[in-house]
Amino acid sequence: MYKTVKFLNFKSLRDFTIHLRAVNVLVGPNNAGKSTVLDAFRVMSAAHALASHRLPQSLRIKRKPVVGYELPQSLVPISLTNIHSDYQSDQETSVVFTLDNDNELRLEFYDNHRCILTFDSLQRTSTTSEFKKNFPAVIYSFPTLGPIEEEEELLTDKYVQDSIGTRRSHRMLRNIWYRWPNIFPIFRDLVERTWDGMSISPPELDTTYPAKLTMFCKEGRVARRCFSD
């Protein structure tokens, strides 16, 4: 479990530290930085997954050698444009995650397009198994809440895969469930247990051009198409 997260010149958070507990709730007015905090966790989720399956590499950052991982832009779930506070790309921009075991994972951002993961461990960390042992935290990114679109075209597999965990994911609810029908019953069971009288059906494909996906929910005996009014 993570103990603290320290932000330095990361978007709107110039110098800010969060002390985490078992359960944490982000509250605040618009533009307070709530989404910025979640963006950092989304990036760490991608970075941790990469480091759990690849060996660290020798990198050069501003002519200095470091050992870590450079995330391909295709794996970074947020835009790195204007990632630096007040557009100051010459200032250090980082997010440091400290675990309960005092090991640290550090995200560093350079020139609005580079994202580097480095680590500081009290134990030897040179293999993927050692990395997973020394940095056991697991992050699951939930979609940002938002309206369900009235219509949703069938998207490509790659676009859906790249968008899961990003701010775009709530706009492709039907596309996501269309591709994971094997776990859809879990979602339907959750809806039925928490919303009295409500049920939901898996997406259906309408092949008329352009191909679209539709979903229906049933409240009582009345079936309706799923979308936000």
N, C-alpha and C positions, 0 to 999 in steps of 0.2 A: 504494500500500500504506500502511496505517496504521502509524505509528511508536509512538505512545503512546495510551493511553486513561486519562483521569483522572476518577475518580468523586468526587462531593461530595454527601454526604447522600442518596445514591441507595439506597433500601431499606436493606440491612444494611451497605453500604459507605459509611462516613461520610467517609473521606478516604483514597483508595486509588488508586494509579497502576500500570498495567500497561505494561511495556516490551515491545513485540512484536518477534518475529523472523519469519523466513520460515515456520517451522512452530512452532505453539504448542500445548501440551497443558495442559488444566486438570485438576489433581488436588487432592484434599483430602477431608476428612470431610464428613458431612452438615452442612448449614447453614453451610458455609464461605463461600458466596457464588458458587459456580460457576454456578448457574442464573441468578443475578442478573447476572453478567457477560454471559451469553448473551442475556438479556432486553434489555440495552442494545444489543447488536448487532442484535437483531430490530427494535427501534425505529428504529435508524439505517438499516437496510435500507429500511424503509417511508418514512422521511423523505428519504433520498437519491433514491429512486424518484420521490417527489413533486416534489422540487426539480429533477430532471432533465427534467421536462415542464411545469413552471409557472414563471412569472416571480415573483421575490420581491415581497412586499407590505410596505406600511408598516403596522406594528402598534404598539399601545400596551401596554406591560407596566408595571404599577404606575405609570401616568401618564407613563412615559418612552417616547419614540418609538424603535422599532427597525425594522430591515429584515430580513425573514426569511419564515418559513412557519409557519403554525399548522396542525398536523395534525388533521384531523377525527377524532373518537374512533373512527369506524368503520374508520379506517386504522391505528390504533395496535394492534399485535398482542399487547399485554399489558394487564393491568388497571392503571389508574392509581390505584386505591384504595390508600391507605397507601403511596404511592410514596416519601414522605419518611421519612428515618431517624427512628425513635422518634416518629413522627407529628408532627414539628415542621414544619408546613407554612409557618411564617413564616421558615424558614431557606432559604438558597439551595440548590436541588437541581439538579444539572447533571451531564452526562457530556460531556467534551470529547475529541474524536478529532483527533489531530494526524497529518497525512500526512507522507510522506517529503519533500515539497516545502515543508514547514513551514506549509502552509495548515491552518486549523482549522475543524472543524464542531462546533457546540455544541448539545446538546439541553438545554433548560431545562424544568422541570416546576413547575406552579403549582396550588395548591389541590386537589390530588388529581384533577384532571380536564383540565388544559391541558398540552399539549406543544408547545413552540416550537423550531424549528430556525433558528439563526442561523449566520453564517459569517464568518471572518476570512481574507481572501486577500491575498497580495502582488500579485495581478494584478486587473485590472478584472473584475468578476463581476456583470453586469447582464442577461445573457440565458441561456437554457437551454444553449446550446452552450458559452458561456464557463464555466458552472457545471460541465458535464461535463468540460471540458478542465482546469479548475483543481482539481477534486475527482474524479479518475478512479477512485477505489476502487469496487469492486463487491462486494456482500455477498450471499451465498446462505445462507439459513437452513435448516439440516437439522433434521428432527424430533427431539424428545427421545426417547431410547430408552425403550421401555416395552412391556408385554405386548400381544399382539394379542388383541382381544376374541373370545370364542367366537362371539358373534352380532353382526352389524352391520347396522342398519337403513339403508335408502336415505335419504340426507339431501338437503336442498335444495342446489341449485347455489350459492346465496349463502352458506349456512352453511359449505360446504366451502371456497369461495374465501376467506372471511374467516378460516378456521381454519388455512390452510396457513401454516407457519412459526411457529405458536403451540405451546404445550404440549399442546394438544388433538389435534394432527395425527396422533400415532401411533395414536389411537383410531379413525381413519377411513382406514386403509390401503386397504381395499377401495373405499371411495367415491372416493378420489383416483385410483386406477388405473382405475376404471370410467369416469372422465371424461377420461382421457388415454391411450386405447388405442394411439395412434400412437407413443408413446415407451415403452410397456410392454415391447416386445422388448429394449430396452436394459437394463432392469432384470432381465429374465429371463436375458439373456446374462451379466450380472454375477453373478447367483446361480449359474449353471451353471459359470462359470469359477472361482469361489471356494469352492464347496461341492461336493466330489466326489460324483457320483452323484445330485445333487439338481436338480430342475427345478420350475418353478412356472407355473401357468396363470392367465390373466386372470380378473377377477371375473365371476361369473355372477349374473344377476338372478332371484330367486325372487319372483314377483308375488303370492303369497298374502299376505293382509293380516296384519300390516303388511309391506310389501315389504322384503326382505332381500337382502343380497349375500353370496355365498360365494366362497371361493377354495380351490383344491386345489394341493397340492404333491405331487411324486412323487419318492420316494427309492428308487432301484433300479427295481423294477417295482410298488411298492406306492404307491397314491394315497391321500392323507389330506387332510382338511379342514385349512386353516391356522388355527390358534389356539394360544395359549399355555396349557399345562397348569397 
